[in-house]
Amino acid sequence: MYYVVTGAAGFIGSRLVAALNREGITDILAVDNLENAGKFSNLVDCEIQAFLDKREFLERVTANQFEGALEAVLHQGACSDTMQTDGRYMMDNNYRYSSLLLDWCQDEEVPFLYASSASVYGAGRTFREERRFEAPLNIYGYSKFLFDQTVRRRIGERSAQIAGFRYFNVYGPNEAHKGRMASVAFHAFNQFSAEGEVRLYVGSDGFADGEQRRDFVHVDDVVNVNLYFLEHREVSGIFNCGTGRAQTFNDVARAVVNGVRAARGESEIELDEMVAQRLVKYVSFPPQLVGKYQSFTEADLTNLREAGYPGEFMGVEQGVAAYVSDLLASRGA
């Protein structure tokens, strides 16, 4: 019996494969699109049974070639580019693909855990898993929202577990291939390493410079949520997956700068001194993001806790510091 991980060579998917390996699970069917070939490196240290291109996998699923062969499907694959303007491509990848896979899993009574997104909430200030708080700002968010709506219609008559996780701002190892869509922490580290400064946006939406707030969650905490639900197949639903605590972009910059300074044997400094030394700079807000930007996110974890999830989440101070150490180690610093 195979565990399927889609998006297996990607950011969250590869960390999930590694975590399954630590649980002694190696009968893993890794599914992904390797047109971006560099992603393969995320799986080099992992043990899998086989790899399939995402298109071949779906063809074989719809031809019912996996009947009785799958233990669970952890569906992490998606187009996550929030600046993507090709709506047909986005809907085909994130909505249609997911819908066909859900149909098959329900027909075969296979647990289906999937990646949703906090982007479904748009510019709202309440992040609770209810329709009245959902108003996505871009086609990516809409594709995730529409699939969540499909799940809601079907979950009451499910034949097997269906669990969706609305990821907030995930950061951590194995995201380098994401390019401009990589996390704020990743870009801040690269900027500071290469240029000696971190660039953040000036104030917007009533927030001061760098004080826009997001729920930044470490990828390993996201993986832990997935593993909990995989072990508790009696629990279904759509759940926020964040820390439950909004922190500022300034907090991220401070953690990055001080993480690098610590590795150099330098003392920790506060934000005002970073600004005074031009280690942190504020740049103009991109016009293409006006009206499409979440200046505040904070996961309401009520449903997740009521589902029994007991785990704690790293704050930016701990999580980004750990990430900086990983990045420095990967570069031999």
WOWOKA-V759742 format. One record per backbone hydrogen bond with DSSP energy under -1.0 kcal/mol. CO is the residue of the C=O (numbers start at 1). NH is the residue of the N-H. If there is no record, write none. Layout:
((CO/NH) (CO/NH))
This chain:
((2/71) (2/72) (3/29) (4/74) (5/31) (6/76) (7/10) (10/14) (11/15) (12/16) (13/17) (14/18) (15/19) (16/20) (17/21) (18/22) (19/23) (20/25) (21/24) (26/28) (27/3) (28/49) (28/50) (29/5) (30/52) (31/7) (31/8) (32/54) (35/37) (36/39) (37/40) (38/41) (39/42) (40/43) (43/46) (50/30) (52/32) (53/57) (54/58) (55/59) (56/60) (57/61) (58/62) (59/63) (60/65) (61/64) (66/69) (69/2) (72/4) (73/113) (74/6) (74/76) (75/115) (81/84) (85/87) (86/90) (87/91) (88/92) (89/93) (90/94) (91/95) (91/96) (92/97) (95/99) (96/100) (97/101) (98/102) (99/103) (100/104) (101/105) (102/106) (103/107) (104/108) (105/110) (111/73) (112/163) (113/75) (114/165) (117/120) (118/121) (119/122) (120/135) (121/124) (127/300) (128/130) (130/133) (131/134) (138/142) (139/143) (140/144) (141/145) (142/146) (143/147) (144/148) (145/149) (146/150) (147/151) (148/152) (149/153) (150/154) (151/155) (154/157) (155/158) (161/112) (162/237) (163/114) (164/239) (165/116) (165/167) (166/241) (167/118) (168/170) (169/217) (171/219) (175/178) (176/179) (178/181) (179/182) (183/187) (184/188) (185/189) (186/190) (187/191) (188/192) (189/193) (190/194) (191/195) (192/196) (198/281) (200/283) (201/210) (204/207) (208/211) (210/250) (212/249) (213/297) (214/216) (214/247) (215/169) (217/171) (218/222) (219/223) (220/224) (221/225) (222/226) (223/227) (224/228) (225/229) (226/230) (227/231) (232/235) (237/164) (239/166) (241/168) (247/214) (248/252) (249/253) (250/254) (251/255) (252/256) (253/257) (254/258) (255/259) (256/260) (257/261) (258/262) (259/263) (260/264) (261/266) (262/265) (270/274) (271/275) (272/276) (273/277) (274/279) (274/280) (275/278) (279/198) (281/200) (283/202) (286/289) (287/290) (289/292) (295/213) (301/305) (302/306) (303/307) (304/309) (305/308) (315/319) (316/320) (318/322) (319/323) (320/324) (321/325) (322/326) (323/327) (324/328) (325/329) (326/330) (328/333) (329/332))
